[in-house]
Amino acid sequence: MTSIISPTVADLAPTLGPVRQTYAREGDFPPLTRSYTVLAAMIREGGLLRRTPWFYVLVAAAIAVGFAATITGAVLIGDSWFQLLPAAALGILFTQVAFLAHEAAHRQILTAGPANDRLARVLIAIVGMSYAWWDSKHTRHHANPNRAGKDPDIALDTISFLEDDARTATGLRRLITRKQGWLFFPLLTLEGLNLHVHSVRHLARRAPIAGRWTEISLLAVRSVLVFGPIFLFLPLGKAFAFVGVMLAVFGVYMGAVFAPNHKGMPIIAPDARLDFFSKQVRTSRNIRGGWWATWLMGGLNYQIEHHLFPSMARPYLSQTRTIVKAFCRTEGVPYTETTLLQSYARVIAYLNDVGLAARDPFDCPVAARYR
């Protein structure tokens, strides 16, 4: 029978103990295809899949006010190292725009699909990323969350999310992998730059890309509007510091929001067969906190509900959570929900656990403490 690698047993059954790599069998997860059909009908009948355009108008207006206030503050500050404050604010605001782009791409904002796609393309260009690259990556993630070999979000990059990847690490990456849990958040300071680089590389590929020149044009305009004033009005050193802080805050914010959603949750073997409901619920983690967590994370604190109903607008996620949580309890399906700090602890523990595979098998853990 096909196995499912379950790195975080505590997420499947809290009574089993601490985070560690173990194995579960596919038979432990009975199919719930019919159950999801019943749940989806309840959600539709409750009107929880309606669009809420005015909510998103208000969110966009708040973000626009934030940009206006930040730019005004930067102009008033002038040639000063206090410019790093508006730089950090811009990193936060661009992340909020990324949340809106994510929701538009999932067709949560407007009624028509093509209109949502056009809106998402513009919004993600404002962030400085390629919509074609991100949409392809994110679509594959939603189809196979945490499935080894199919989910690009757990594919090998600087961080190894799978033990097989950790074992093959060499050179600098091996050194990073051995302590990658503790290094995860510091490395996120480079994630903003990493996202921009991936976008440029994708658009430079020879393979056909829909909307390539539209995206290149949008990103070129964005670069002029964002980086032009920074390097025009600030001394070179302060300008680079401004951009560095802006990208660092953007990367840390993005990573800190997306990491708790699936990292440290069960990893599905490539050939395992799971129904949609089990696959989405068992690999996702919610974050408690209510309205403040929803604003902080752009609704991604309700990750389980988002994966079950990707087109659901942000205002309905909280109400849907109540229904889904009760439904999971009835069906005997683990519903994982933690605080934000607890989720970070689990992510760090999981990454450190995976990183053990990159360590020298002849190292003595006790002796290593005294080196």
Backbone hydrogen bonds, N-H to C=O, Kabsch-Sander energy under -0.5 kcal/mol:
donor,donor_aa,acceptor,acceptor_aa,energy
4,I,24,A,-2.6
5,I,267,I,-0.5
6,S,22,T,-1.8
9,V,7,P,-0.7
9,V,20,R,-0.7
11,D,8,T,-1.3
12,L,8,T,-0.8
12,L,9,V,-0.7
13,A,9,V,-3.1
16,L,13,A,-2.6
17,G,14,P,-1.0
20,R,7,P,-0.9
22,T,6,S,-1.1
22,T,20,R,-0.6
24,A,4,I,-2.1
26,E,2,T,-1.8
28,D,25,R,-2.0
29,F,26,E,-2.0
36,Y,32,L,-2.1
37,T,33,T,-1.5
38,V,34,R,-1.9
39,L,35,S,-2.4
40,A,36,Y,-3.0
41,A,37,T,-1.8
42,M,38,V,-1.9
43,I,39,L,-2.1
44,R,40,A,-2.4
45,E,41,A,-2.6
46,G,42,M,-1.5
47,G,44,R,-1.8
48,L,43,I,-2.0
50,R,47,G,-0.9
52,T,108,Q,-0.6
55,F,52,T,-0.7
56,Y,52,T,-1.4
57,V,53,P,-2.0
58,L,54,W,-2.1
59,V,55,F,-2.1
60,A,56,Y,-2.6
61,A,57,V,-2.3
62,A,58,L,-2.4
63,I,59,V,-2.2
64,A,60,A,-2.5
65,V,61,A,-2.5
66,G,62,A,-2.0
67,F,63,I,-2.3
68,A,64,A,-2.5
69,A,65,V,-2.7
70,T,66,G,-2.3
71,I,67,F,-2.8
72,T,68,A,-2.3
73,G,69,A,-2.4
74,A,70,T,-2.3
75,V,71,I,-2.2
76,L,72,T,-2.3
77,I,73,G,-2.2
78,G,74,A,-1.7
80,S,78,G,-1.6
83,Q,80,S,-1.7
84,L,81,W,-1.7
85,L,82,F,-1.8
87,A,83,Q,-1.7
88,A,84,L,-2.0
89,A,85,L,-2.1
90,L,86,P,-2.4
91,G,87,A,-1.7
92,I,88,A,-1.7
93,L,89,A,-2.5
94,F,90,L,-2.8
95,T,91,G,-1.3
96,Q,92,I,-1.8
97,V,93,L,-2.0
98,A,94,F,-1.9
99,F,95,T,-1.8
100,L,96,Q,-1.6
101,A,97,V,-2.5
102,H,98,A,-2.4
103,E,99,F,-2.0
104,A,100,L,-2.6
105,A,101,A,-2.5
106,H,102,H,-1.3
107,R,104,A,-1.8
108,Q,103,E,-2.7
116,N,112,A,-1.8
117,D,113,G,-2.2
118,R,114,P,-2.3
119,L,115,A,-2.3
120,A,116,N,-2.8
121,R,117,D,-2.2
122,V,118,R,-1.9
123,L,119,L,-2.7
124,I,120,A,-2.7
125,A,121,R,-1.2
126,I,122,V,-1.7
127,V,123,L,-1.3
128,G,124,I,-0.9
129,M,124,I,-2.5
134,W,130,S,-2.3
135,D,131,Y,-3.1
136,S,132,A,-1.6
137,K,133,W,-2.0
138,H,134,W,-3.1
139,T,135,D,-2.3
140,R,136,S,-1.7
141,H,137,K,-1.7
142,H,138,H,-2.3
143,A,139,T,-1.8
144,N,140,R,-1.7
147,R,144,N,-1.8
148,A,146,N,-0.7
148,A,268,I,-2.6
150,K,147,R,-2.2
151,D,147,R,-2.3
154,I,151,D,-1.6
155,A,152,P,-1.1
157,D,159,I,-1.5
161,F,159,I,-0.6
166,A,162,L,-1.9
167,R,163,E,-2.4
168,T,164,D,-0.9
169,A,166,A,-1.2
173,R,170,T,-1.0
174,R,170,T,-0.9
175,L,171,G,-1.6
176,I,172,L,-2.3
177,T,173,R,-2.9
178,R,174,R,-1.9
179,K,175,L,-0.6
179,K,176,I,-1.1
180,Q,177,T,-1.4
182,W,179,K,-0.6
183,L,179,K,-1.7
184,F,180,Q,-1.0
184,F,181,G,-0.5
187,L,183,L,-2.5
188,L,184,F,-1.1
189,T,186,P,-1.3
190,L,187,L,-2.0
191,E,188,L,-1.2
192,G,188,L,-0.6
194,N,190,L,-2.2
195,L,191,E,-2.5
196,H,192,G,-1.7
197,V,193,L,-2.4
198,H,194,N,-2.4
199,S,195,L,-1.8
200,V,196,H,-2.2
201,R,197,V,-2.6
202,H,198,H,-2.2
203,L,199,S,-2.2
204,A,200,V,-1.4
205,R,202,H,-1.2
212,R,209,I,-1.6
215,E,211,G,-2.5
216,I,212,R,-2.5
217,S,213,W,-2.2
218,L,214,T,-2.4
219,L,215,E,-2.9
220,A,216,I,-2.1
221,V,217,S,-2.4
222,R,218,L,-2.4
223,S,219,L,-2.3
224,V,220,A,-2.0
225,L,221,V,-2.5
226,V,222,R,-2.4
227,F,223,S,-2.2
228,G,223,S,-0.8
228,G,224,V,-1.1
230,I,226,V,-0.8
231,F,227,F,-2.3
232,L,228,G,-1.7
233,F,229,P,-2.3
234,L,230,I,-1.2
239,A,235,P,-2.8
240,F,236,L,-2.4
241,A,237,G,-2.1
242,F,238,K,-2.7
243,V,239,A,-2.4
244,G,240,F,-2.6
245,V,241,A,-2.6
246,M,242,F,-2.5
247,L,243,V,-2.6
248,A,244,G,-2.4
249,V,245,V,-2.8
250,F,246,M,-2.0
251,G,247,L,-2.6
252,V,248,A,-2.6
253,Y,249,V,-2.7
254,M,250,F,-2.6
255,G,251,G,-2.6
256,A,252,V,-2.7
257,V,253,Y,-1.4
258,F,254,M,-2.4
259,A,255,G,-2.6
261,N,258,F,-0.9
262,H,258,F,-0.6
262,H,259,A,-0.7
263,K,259,A,-1.5
265,M,262,H,-2.3
267,I,5,I,-1.9
268,I,146,N,-2.8
268,I,266,P,-0.5
272,A,269,A,-1.6
274,L,272,A,-0.6
279,K,275,D,-2.4
280,Q,276,F,-2.3
281,V,277,F,-2.4
282,R,278,S,-2.3
283,T,279,K,-0.8
284,S,281,V,-1.0
285,R,261,N,-1.9
286,N,336,T,-2.6
287,I,301,N,-2.4
288,R,338,T,-2.9
292,W,289,G,-0.7
294,T,290,G,-1.9
295,W,291,W,-2.2
296,L,292,W,-2.5
297,M,293,A,-2.5
298,G,294,T,-0.7
299,G,294,T,-1.5
300,L,297,M,-1.8
302,Y,299,G,-1.6
303,Q,301,N,-0.7
306,H,302,Y,-2.2
307,H,303,Q,-2.2
308,L,304,I,-1.8
309,F,305,E,-2.5
312,M,309,F,-2.1
313,A,50,R,-0.5
316,Y,313,A,-1.5
317,L,314,R,-1.4
320,T,316,Y,-2.1
321,R,317,L,-2.1
322,T,318,S,-1.2
323,I,319,Q,-1.2
324,V,320,T,-3.0
325,K,321,R,-3.0
326,A,322,T,-1.7
327,F,323,I,-2.3
328,C,324,V,-2.8
329,R,325,K,-1.9
330,T,326,A,-2.0
331,E,327,F,-2.2
332,G,328,C,-1.0
333,V,328,C,-2.6
336,T,334,P,-0.6
337,E,335,Y,-0.5
338,T,286,N,-2.2
343,S,339,T,-2.1
344,Y,340,L,-1.9
345,A,341,L,-2.1
346,R,342,Q,-2.1
347,V,343,S,-2.4
348,I,344,Y,-2.6
349,A,345,A,-2.4
350,Y,346,R,-2.6
351,L,347,V,-2.6
352,N,348,I,-2.4
353,D,349,A,-2.1
354,V,350,Y,-2.6
355,G,351,L,-2.4
356,L,352,N,-0.8
356,L,353,D,-0.8
357,A,354,V,-1.8
358,A,355,G,-1.7
359,R,356,L,-1.5
363,D,360,D,-2.2
368,A,364,C,-2.5
369,R,365,P,-0.8
369,R,366,V,-0.8
370,Y,367,A,-1.5
371,R,368,A,-1.1
